[in-house]
């Protein structure tokens, strides 16, 4: 059966995506070309870390269950196990006390937050409530050490970015997933990451880590993972 134009475009996008990620993994690994001591250390000790953490056993166990459940249509398809382990390493390093979580996935992310810090306080807001819940959060809670943004619709990203742009504190870390899910999603992400309070953007193709710190210079790094 001949493929439709839509199917051909989808195949082309997948091929282009894999090619781009492949090239990046060859060129931008192990801190090559990175002159920022902070980012180089983050790449070597967090992104490229090969040590096995005790928490991986729990993450792998829950991930296997989620894979089975997603095949049966019980929960959405989880992200890769490689990503969840990276997320744990990030959280284990940052040790956030107060987290603002925008959106949700199949539950493993919250487990990882608790594995990294059992005392963490997580507030989750959903897309249907962003316009009310995010402003409310900032009037009734301590400013978050970490903001976690799950993959969103384009409108969801816009609402989150609009509400957060003037509220980012200078010691926050922001993790955004699905930054290249669509062309417009990436354009909106670039605009958000240009915020003057955000100093370092670590672009890992599908995800990004944003660091707000007055001690760092404004830079963007594209990293293979």
C-alpha positions as CSV (number, residue, x, y, z in Angstrom):
1,X,0.0,0.0,0.0
2,X,1.4,3.4,-1.0
3,X,2.1,5.7,1.9
4,X,0.3,9.0,2.3
5,X,2.0,12.4,2.3
6,X,1.4,12.6,6.0
7,X,3.0,9.2,6.7
8,X,6.0,10.1,4.5
9,X,6.5,13.4,6.4
10,X,6.3,11.4,9.7
11,X,9.0,9.0,8.5
12,X,11.2,11.8,7.3
13,X,10.9,13.6,10.7
14,X,11.9,10.3,12.5
15,X,14.9,9.8,10.2
16,X,16.0,13.5,10.6
17,X,15.5,13.2,14.4
18,X,17.7,10.1,14.7
19,X,20.3,11.5,12.4
20,X,20.5,14.8,14.5
21,X,20.7,12.9,17.7
22,X,23.4,10.5,16.3
23,X,25.6,13.4,15.1
24,X,25.2,15.2,18.5
25,X,26.1,12.0,20.3
26,X,29.3,11.8,18.3
27,X,30.4,15.4,18.6
28,X,29.0,16.6,21.9
29,X,29.9,13.9,24.5
30,X,32.1,13.9,27.6
31,X,32.3,17.7,27.8
32,X,34.1,18.2,24.5
33,X,34.3,21.9,23.7
34,X,32.7,22.9,27.0
35,X,34.7,25.7,28.7
36,X,32.4,26.3,31.6
37,X,33.7,24.6,34.7
38,X,30.2,24.3,36.1
39,X,28.8,22.7,33.0
40,X,31.8,20.5,32.4
41,X,31.5,19.1,35.9
42,X,27.8,18.6,35.5
43,X,28.3,16.6,32.3
44,X,31.0,14.4,33.7
45,X,29.5,13.8,37.2
46,X,25.8,13.8,36.3
47,X,25.0,13.2,32.7
48,X,27.9,10.9,31.9
49,X,28.1,9.3,35.3
50,X,28.4,5.5,35.0
51,X,28.3,4.4,38.7
52,X,25.3,2.3,39.7
53,X,23.1,4.0,42.4
54,X,21.1,2.0,44.9
55,X,17.9,3.7,43.7
56,X,18.3,2.2,40.2
57,X,16.8,-1.1,41.5
58,X,13.6,0.6,42.5
59,X,13.5,2.6,39.3
60,X,14.0,-0.4,37.1
61,X,11.4,-2.4,38.9
62,X,8.7,0.3,38.6
63,X,9.7,0.9,35.0
64,X,9.2,-2.7,34.0
65,X,5.7,-2.6,35.5
66,X,4.9,0.6,33.7
67,X,6.0,-0.9,30.4
68,X,3.6,-3.7,30.8
69,X,0.8,-1.4,31.9
70,X,1.4,0.9,28.9
71,X,1.2,-2.0,26.5
72,X,-2.2,-2.8,28.0
73,X,-3.3,0.8,27.7
74,X,-3.5,1.3,31.4
75,X,-1.0,4.2,31.6
76,X,0.7,6.4,29.0
77,X,3.9,5.2,27.4
78,X,6.8,6.0,29.8
79,X,10.0,7.7,28.7
80,X,13.2,5.7,28.4
81,X,14.8,4.0,31.4
82,X,18.0,5.9,30.4
83,X,16.2,9.2,30.9
84,X,14.7,8.2,34.3
85,X,18.1,7.2,35.6
86,X,19.5,10.6,34.4
87,X,16.6,12.4,36.2
88,X,17.6,10.6,39.4
89,X,21.2,11.7,39.0
90,X,20.1,15.3,38.5
91,X,17.8,15.3,41.5
92,X,20.4,13.5,43.6
93,X,22.8,16.3,42.9
94,X,20.3,19.2,43.2
95,X,18.4,17.8,46.2
96,X,15.4,20.1,45.8
97,X,13.2,20.8,48.9
98,X,10.3,22.4,47.1
99,X,9.2,21.3,43.7
100,X,6.6,22.7,41.3
101,X,5.6,20.0,38.9
102,X,3.7,21.0,35.8
103,X,1.7,18.2,34.3
104,X,2.2,14.5,35.1
105,X,3.3,11.2,33.6
106,X,2.8,7.6,34.7
107,X,4.1,8.1,38.2
108,X,7.7,7.2,38.1
109,X,8.9,10.8,38.2
110,X,7.4,11.3,41.6
111,X,9.0,8.1,42.9
112,X,12.4,9.4,41.7
113,X,11.8,12.7,43.5
114,X,11.3,10.8,46.7
115,X,14.2,8.5,46.2
116,X,16.5,11.6,45.8
117,X,15.0,13.3,48.8
118,X,12.4,11.7,51.0
119,X,11.5,15.1,52.5
120,X,10.8,16.8,49.2
121,X,7.5,18.8,49.0
122,X,5.9,18.4,45.6
123,X,3.1,20.6,44.3
124,X,1.6,19.4,41.0
125,X,-0.6,21.5,38.7
126,X,-2.4,20.2,35.6
127,X,-2.8,21.8,32.2
128,X,-6.5,22.6,32.7
129,X,-5.6,24.7,35.8
130,X,-2.3,26.4,34.8
131,X,-3.8,29.9,34.5
132,X,-5.2,29.7,38.1
133,X,-3.0,27.2,39.9
134,X,0.5,28.6,39.0
135,X,-0.3,32.1,40.2
136,X,-1.9,30.7,43.3
137,X,1.1,28.5,44.0
138,X,3.4,31.6,44.0
139,X,1.2,33.4,46.5
140,X,0.9,30.6,49.0
141,X,4.2,28.6,48.9
142,X,7.9,29.0,49.2
143,X,9.6,29.6,45.8
144,X,10.5,26.2,44.2
145,X,14.1,25.0,44.1
146,X,13.1,23.0,41.1
147,X,10.4,23.3,38.4
148,X,9.7,20.1,36.4
149,X,7.7,20.6,33.2
150,X,6.3,17.4,31.6
151,X,5.7,17.1,27.9
152,X,2.8,19.4,27.1
153,X,0.6,20.6,24.3
154,X,1.8,23.8,22.7
155,X,-0.8,25.8,24.6
156,X,0.3,24.1,27.8
157,X,3.9,25.2,27.3
158,X,2.8,28.8,26.5
159,X,0.8,29.1,29.6
160,X,3.6,27.7,31.8
161,X,6.2,29.9,30.3
162,X,4.1,33.0,30.5
163,X,3.4,32.5,34.2
164,X,6.9,31.5,35.2
165,X,8.9,34.0,33.2
166,X,8.7,36.7,35.9
167,X,8.8,34.4,38.9
168,X,12.0,32.3,38.5
169,X,14.2,32.7,41.6
170,X,18.0,33.0,41.1
171,X,18.8,29.5,42.6
172,X,16.2,27.5,40.7
173,X,16.7,24.6,38.4
174,X,14.1,23.9,35.7
175,X,13.8,20.6,33.8
176,X,11.7,20.7,30.6
177,X,10.8,17.6,28.6
178,X,9.6,17.3,25.1
179,X,11.3,20.5,24.0
180,X,11.4,19.4,20.4
181,X,8.0,17.7,20.3
182,X,6.9,20.2,17.6
183,X,8.6,23.1,15.9
184,X,6.6,25.6,17.8
185,X,7.3,23.9,21.1
186,X,11.0,24.4,20.5
187,X,10.5,28.0,19.4
188,X,8.6,28.7,22.6
189,X,11.2,27.0,24.7
190,X,14.0,29.1,23.1
191,X,12.1,32.2,24.0
192,X,11.6,31.1,27.5
193,X,15.3,30.0,28.0
194,X,16.4,33.5,26.9
195,X,15.0,34.8,30.2
196,X,17.7,36.9,31.8
197,X,17.4,35.1,35.2
198,X,18.3,31.8,33.5
199,X,22.0,31.7,33.0
200,X,22.8,28.1,31.7
201,X,20.8,26.1,29.3
202,X,21.9,22.4,28.8
203,X,20.0,21.2,25.8
204,X,19.9,17.3,25.6
205,X,17.8,17.3,22.5
206,X,14.6,15.8,24.0
207,X,15.0,17.5,27.3
208,X,16.7,20.6,28.8
209,X,18.1,21.6,32.1
210,X,18.0,25.3,32.9
211,X,20.0,26.8,35.7
212,X,19.3,30.2,37.3
213,X,22.3,31.6,39.1
214,X,23.8,35.0,39.3
215,X,27.3,33.4,39.5
216,X,27.1,31.9,36.0
217,X,27.5,33.5,32.6
218,X,24.6,33.3,30.1
219,X,25.4,30.3,27.8
220,X,23.6,27.5,26.0
221,X,25.2,24.0,25.6
222,X,24.0,21.2,23.3
223,X,24.9,17.9,24.8
224,X,24.7,14.4,23.4
225,X,23.1,11.8,25.6
